Amino acid sequence: MKKLILLLAAVALATSVWAQDTPKKPSFAGFVSNGFWDNWEITLGGGAGTALSNGTNQGSFGDRINFEANFGLTKWFHPVTGMRLQLQGGRFANFDDVLGKAKWPYLFVHADFMLNFSNWAGGYREDRAYYAVPFAGFGYMASNFTDKSHENNGSGTHQSFAFTLGWLNKFRISPSFDFNIELKGLIAPSRVSPVAMDGSYLFGFSATAGFTYRFNKRGWQRELLKDVALRVEDSATNDSFRVMGRGEMHLSILIETMRREGYELQVSPPHVLTHEENGKTMEPMERVVIDVPETYQGNVMTALGARKAILMNMQMMNNRSRLEFRMPSRGLFGYRSQFLTDTHGEGIMNTIFDGYEEWCGPIATRSSGSLISFDTGDAVTYGLFNAQQRGTLIVTAGEKVYEGEVVGYTPTGEDITVNVCKTKHLTNTRASGSDDALRLIPVTKFSLEGCLEFLAPDELLEVTPENLRIRKRILDHDLRMKATSKKSKG
């Protein structure tokens, strides 16, 4: 028993020392190895087991069955591979020529190599409902270690090394819990048994059921190996991440890649990364060079002036103007689409990072408001016809919408709630002109980059493999109005 305790202490000490020096680093199959405290599992189970030898076995199979319980701690280093430290124990029963049926307690502590066969054969999927996990391990076994068993079996404590092999079936219940069924076998020298056995080896077989609790981050970061300019950090909540990249286009490429892989996610408006210097907030600056026809020069200077841009140089070249500005990087958010409109597609714009400057104050990057759906359902022509008089629509008839979804934008800068699901009430009254066909203005859909540029601070972009939708953070109309009123009061 002392050897068993010493082995447990040695394993715990080695694990705690290794924990101090385990950084996140590249791993195989395109994933990133996680930190030491990520992707742990605790398992608790119970069931039945039996013991046999490779010689003659007396008694029936049913008479040999006894209870077993186990407690395991698993660390996954990769979606496919992991290690488990398990303590299992219970009672074995065998038959002795002198004692007859003999029972004795046992404890078996072992370290197992775990192979997630489902992720290995079918590819990593975070939402997988079933995992098949074969494993093999090695450990130390002690049996017949209580005073009562010493007296009953006429023998002392027996100890030996043993091997184990098994198959773990995991059924996902929730993001944190699994139900598992474990089928396991072990092999040890027959001397570990306190009764005489007709054979040189003891074979143990068990079937247990239990639950697994996962904690500290189950997901795996694969994109970081392909994109070294991308950084991902955990946020305050378990279901969101802070993603940092090199501009809107860089982030939009990542979002589109995840979208094509089948992910569904929500994206908040992008913002620049600032830092502190001598107690002052510093923000990144851009040097912007624009070539436009002289006709549109005024439109560009007016728009960039409102975004804190400073004109550094201006040259005239064959009815075209080359304008050079220095401005905050955040001032460019949402401007590229406006630039195309202001220059009728004839402008050319190039930007480059130009150091840091002290925070330049607030910048209004969007002058339009949102048309917000009041109801959930299918957008109909009658409701859209009335809504298009308030602004420009971005949804078409027959498209499914929900309460709080942005269905268009207004030129006034204020948010307006509209009911695009409203149908015309049928009556028996007929009047000249009342039944004329309703004509809708053709809709222009936003691209992914256009959606990111359009987002207001209180909005989110909902990305699915089929759709791109813009929505308010607070979907309920009454709750949104209360939050707006509370914010305006300070």
Secondary structure, DSSP 8 states (H G I E B T S, - for coil): -HHHHHHHHHHHHHHHHHHTT----B-STT-B---TTSSEEEEEEEEEEEEEESS---S-TGGG-EEEEEEEEEEESSSSEEEEEEEEEEEEEEEETTTEEEEEEEEEEEEEEEE-HHHHHH---TT-SEEEEEEEEEEEEEES-SHHHHHHHT---EEEEEEEEEEEEEEE-SSSEEEEEEEEEEEEEGGGSSS--SSSEEEEEEEEEEEEEEES------HHHH-TT-EEEE-SSTT-EEEE-SSHHHHHHHHHHHHHTT--EEE-------EEETTEEEEEEEEEEEEEEGGGHHHHHHHHHTTT-EEEEEEEETTEEEEEEEEEGGGGTTHHHHHHHHTTT--EEEEEEEEEEE----------EEEEE-S-EE--HHHHHHHTTTSEE---TT-EE-TTBEEEEETTSS-EEE-TT------S---TTTT------------HHHHHHH--TTEEEEE-SS-EEEEESS-SHHHHHHHHHHHHT-
